[in-house]
Amino acid sequence: MSGHQDDYHALVARHEAMRLRNRLLSPASGARTTAPGSGPVPVPGAYDDAAGAADQALVLRHLAAVTPFGELIDRLYESMFGRHPYLRRLFPDSMEFQRSHLERAFWHMIDHLDRPAELAADFARLGREHRRLGVLPVHYEVFESSLVEGLRLCAGGAWSGAAEAAWVRMHRHVSAAMVAGANEALGEPVAWNATVTAHERVGPDLALLRVRPAEPYPYRAGQHARVETPLLPHTWRPYTPAGVPGDELEFHVRRTAPGGVSDALVAHTGVGDVLRLGPPQGTATLDEELTDDVLIVAGGTGWAHAKALLDELSRRRPAGLTARLFLGARDAGGFYDEAALERLEARCPWLGVTRVVDGGPSGPDGRGALMDAVLGSRTSPTDWSGSRQLVYVSGPTGLVAATAWHLTEAGLPPERLRHDPMPVSSPAVPALQP
């Protein structure tokens, strides 16, 4: 085993040295056309919409043979770790989240295969993020062979060679996007160490953390960072710094389940502990030139994102520009950062704030009180087609998705709606899932 492992690491080292050399010698290596994580990365050889739709139809036609995906995923990892046991260290001790993440990724791939450019953009972002886990291009080849073995074992005699080929092309499309995304970020640090300087419990399941990175952390207000705690190696969760860049970052963390990253950060982290931050990601930031009024819809700890935008807006707002914040919480105690919000209101007369206690869907079309308040802020609630506001949405994935849907249904032009892309591992049920 030791000899095989040494050969493997030598191969990886040579591959990475060649990749870095090619990157440095590329004529475009010194020119970045977009901010880190802010736009799609071109994927060489990506197929067009028609080819993607054809493969999507093939995969769907034979999907019953390999779903539910639980058995396929178990077979895949058994094959991968059986043949390459040293890869197990790239994964967290508990594989429960990883299996769930991969299942949602499979559905996302299938659901978006007829839109290959959009799919490539999603997985390019994922590839950037996977750099911090030590994932290299050679690992995608290992994953592909394990996937094929898993498909064959799971489906047995019912399997089709045409369907297998479609799965392989689909995987190569997204893995090429992930490699391209990682290559685009090759000159960036993989992670930043950050020391916890303050930890305040503001509720049974909620904490505000301040951390000081060892080196400057180059994010823009509104971007998020994936955070790793030493209590759960290889497990990362996204949190948005609640302010403009400075010496320290403030994170708002709600504990969502026992044993996870949020539980570790809320209940088992203290001053002096060292966390790791992944590269900044996200595009729900203010424009370089501020010309339009701003409307922000935030729920729960989505307030951190809203707070960052408003902090930046207060520093560079042109005369005459206004902002409106609709902040939702499940109960009155959910407005956990009220003192900071009141200070912001006091010094920003151009800002209007509406607090909404929203216990869940109650209005027509399943809307909740927060959405009713937002729609009711216009003279014509059902016609947003003429809106000149830029609308930012942050909070739980379900709230973001529902708000985006209701506003676009009301006619808000999609280009005036800003939120982070729904993550590939989004808990939302994909449209194609039976």
Helices and strands as residue ranges (DSSP letters): H 2-25, H 49-61, G 63-65, H 69-83, G 85-90, H 96-112, H 116-130, G 131-133, H 137-155, G 156-158, H 161-184, E 192-203, E 206-213, E 225-228, E 236-239, E 249-254, H 261-267, E 274-277, E 294-299, G 300-302, H 303-316, E 323-329, G 332-334, H 338-347, E 351-357, G 364-366, H 369-375, E 390-394, H 397-409, G 414-416, E 417-418
